[in-house]
Amino acid sequence: MSNYPLSYKLSWLPRFLKPSLHGDAKDFGPAAADLMVPRPARTVQLAFIGDISAVASRQAPICDPALKSLLGSADLVIGNCESPIVERVRARFGTQIGTRHAMTEAFLVDALTAVGVRHDRLALSLANNHMLDQGAEGFEETVAALRRLGIQTIGTADGGPVQRVNAGDLTIGFAAFTMWRNAAEVVFSGRVSIEANPERWPAGSLERADLLCAVPHWGWEFRHFPQPEMAALANKLVADGFGLVVGHHAHVLQPVSLIGRVPVAYGLGDFLGTALARQPWPGRIGGVFTVDVSAEPESLGKVAAYRMHPFTRLREGGRERLVPVTELAGKWRARVEERLVRVLGAAQP
């Protein structure tokens, strides 16, 4: 059984059709900031992307050259693998109508090539509500596929609550976990990380990393602003020593906050469509969140700067085209920029 409350289930379709704007960007921080001036001479760049799925399109996307260059130049790209990677679906009906997710290894390879992301510079979180959509066998197939492709994974239970990934000269400790499940806890337990409280993690979990980064799958879908519970958890994670928090699950872009000097990007929206092919337009706005981390000894692991790069997913035939907001035109650009002002406080940070 899933762990969604009834009120959540009843609100899903109305909010999918019209994502909520209940909130105010003034309550959050800037969508881009230089936190160390002057910047350190040596930095490592992390690029975070949102949910990746093949539900909206079974073809690899077309990617704008500027966006492809941005992702290709990062030392490490971090995303959320929202769909199990399987060659044969097990939940056929649910997969056909889009409630159960699945993508093939070939789709993922083609998509990564299209957006310029190298396998050896990619880490994918498996800590999300859809990861058991094709059963335990589908989860195992996903882990095996990513290992075969040379893609690092985070958010798996057997890797411990914090999994360390090298990025340039730094070691980043990623704590990826999901607060939502589409199946019973017994199915997720032992496979996907579901514990959000560091106080319940084994001793020493937060050691041996230059930067601790939390990657929570949290909050309610199709809300542009985080709930108070999310803000409370973000504050707790920062108090526990995390220097960066970047979340997923809302499927719409959410604001950035600063807790002291720690950036919290609550939600990046979808990177590749995880809903219907003809999704309402607010769900087609996503963001690439770049974070420059100091590699200098005196400030090792400190966030030097961050920036949200909004983009949109347009339909082009049977596939999606990823386009920076600056490349849009006319009424479509005006509408997107108005939404960005409402959510981020700026159209293009």
Secondary structure, DSSP 8 states (H G I E B T S, - for coil): -----HHHHHHHHHHHHS-B--S-GGGS--SEEE-SSS--SSEEEEEEEEEE-SSS-SS--EE-HHHHHHHHT-SEEEEEE-S-B-SS-SSHHHHHHTSS--B-HHHHHHHHHHHT--GGGEEEE--STTTTTTHHHHHHHHHHHHHHHT-EEESBGGG-SSEEEEETTEEEEEEEEES--SS-HHHHTTTB-----GGGS-TTTT-S-SEEEEEEE-S-TTBSS--HHHHHHHHHHHHTT-SEEE-B-SSSB--EEEETTEEEE--B-BSS--S-TT--GGGGEEEEEEEEEE-SGGGTT-EEEEEEEEEEEEEETTEEEEEEGGG--HHHHHHHHHHHHHHHSSS--
